[in-house]
Amino acid sequence: APTLLEKNKNSTSEVYLAVGMKEHPTMIKDAQEMNAVMTNAKNPKAKLDFMEMTNENHASILHQSINDIFKKMYPLKE
């Protein structure tokens, strides 16, 4: 990932990364490490959203994270 990010440091991208805090510790550690790698890449054109979801596990994270990202992409207009 660091090599790829360095090679494309001026590209525009949006990344949403989520992990359930009730997942296996390896999944949590890997997600946190990926967040750190992407944050340290310091690409001014990249947007990163990292969510640590307290009550989610491997079976429930997908549903909640899809809901959250759609709310971010398409905020409710009153």
C-alpha positions as CSV (number, residue, x, y, z in Angstrom):
1,A,0.0,0.0,0.0
2,P,2.7,2.6,0.8
3,T,4.3,2.0,-2.6
4,L,1.1,2.3,-4.5
5,L,0.0,5.4,-2.6
6,E,3.4,7.1,-3.2
7,K,3.2,6.2,-6.9
8,N,-0.3,7.8,-7.1
9,K,0.2,10.6,-4.5
10,N,-1.5,13.2,-6.7
11,S,-4.5,11.2,-7.7
12,T,-8.0,12.1,-6.4
13,S,-9.6,9.3,-4.4
14,E,-12.2,8.8,-1.7
15,V,-11.8,5.8,0.7
16,Y,-14.2,4.7,3.3
17,L,-12.7,2.1,5.7
18,A,-14.7,0.6,8.6
19,V,-14.0,-2.1,11.1
20,G,-16.2,-3.5,13.8
21,M,-14.7,-3.4,17.3
22,K,-16.2,-6.8,18.0
23,E,-14.3,-8.4,15.1
24,H,-11.2,-10.6,15.5
25,P,-8.3,-8.5,16.9
26,T,-6.3,-9.1,13.7
27,M,-9.0,-7.5,11.6
28,I,-9.0,-4.4,14.0
29,K,-5.2,-4.2,13.9
30,D,-5.1,-4.4,10.1
31,A,-7.8,-1.8,9.6
32,Q,-6.0,0.6,12.0
33,E,-2.7,0.0,10.3
34,M,-4.2,0.7,6.8
35,N,-5.7,3.9,8.2
36,A,-2.3,4.9,9.5
37,V,-0.6,4.1,6.1
38,M,-3.3,6.1,4.2
39,T,-3.2,9.0,6.6
40,N,0.6,9.2,6.5
41,A,0.5,9.3,2.7
42,K,-0.5,12.9,3.0
43,N,-2.3,13.1,-0.4
44,P,-4.1,16.5,-0.4
45,K,-6.5,15.2,-3.1
46,A,-7.5,12.0,-1.2
47,K,-10.3,11.9,1.3
48,L,-10.3,9.2,3.9
49,D,-13.1,8.2,6.3
50,F,-12.2,5.7,8.9
51,M,-14.9,4.3,11.2
52,E,-14.4,2.1,14.2
53,M,-17.8,0.8,14.9
54,T,-18.2,-0.1,18.6
55,N,-21.1,-2.6,18.4
56,E,-20.4,-4.3,15.1
57,N,-18.8,-7.6,14.3
58,H,-17.8,-9.4,11.1
59,A,-21.4,-10.4,10.3
60,S,-22.9,-6.9,11.0
61,I,-20.3,-4.4,9.8
62,L,-21.2,-4.5,6.2
63,H,-24.8,-3.4,6.7
64,Q,-24.0,-0.6,9.1
65,S,-21.1,0.7,7.1
66,I,-23.1,0.8,3.8
67,N,-25.8,2.8,5.7
68,D,-23.2,5.2,7.1
69,I,-21.4,5.8,3.8
70,F,-24.6,6.5,1.9
71,K,-25.6,9.1,4.6
72,K,-22.2,10.8,4.1
73,M,-22.4,10.7,0.3
74,Y,-26.1,11.8,0.1
75,P,-26.9,13.8,3.2
76,L,-30.5,14.4,4.0
77,K,-31.7,17.7,2.7
78,E,-34.5,19.3,4.7
